[in-house]
Amino acid sequence: PASTSCATRRASSWRSMRSFESQEDALRVAQEVLAGTMDANLGCGLIRSIAQGNNFPDHLMIFVLLGHEQYDHEHLGMTAESLKPEIMQACRELVARQT
């Protein structure tokens, strides 16, 4: 039936989604942010989640901070848009650390 094929397509699509769990994934996300293939705010949030799932390694803590500051800190002058340069710098430092 049509509903089965739709469900099958959704399941197949779900299985093909990338996982963001390891510190190597954090490096890949940082590289994608720097290449412009991933939005900096999205990448920061993904790396923040990776850090949380890996017991908050020191070299990812900047992403935890920036990920927290991206939203609901407008009264302090911080917005997702205004933090993009800092996120880009954190990504550059993460990539440089791995090379």
ZIFENLIN-V9472 format. One record per pair of residues at least 12 apart in sequence whose ideal C-beta (glycine too) atoms are under 6 Angstrom apart, sorted by the first residue. I is the first residue (numbers start at 1). J is the second residue. D is the distance in whole Angstrom. If there is no record, write none. Layout:
# ZIFENLIN-V9472
I J D
I J D
This chain:
# ZIFENLIN-V9472
20 46 5
20 50 6
21 53 6
25 50 6
26 47 5
26 50 5
26 60 6
27 98 5
29 43 5
29 46 5
29 47 5
30 91 4
30 94 4
30 95 5
31 95 6
33 91 5
34 91 5
40 84 5
40 87 4
40 88 6
41 70 6
41 80 5
44 63 6
44 66 5
44 67 5
44 87 5
45 67 5
47 63 4
48 63 5
48 64 5
48 67 3
51 63 6
51 64 5
62 90 5
66 83 6
66 86 6
66 87 6
70 83 6
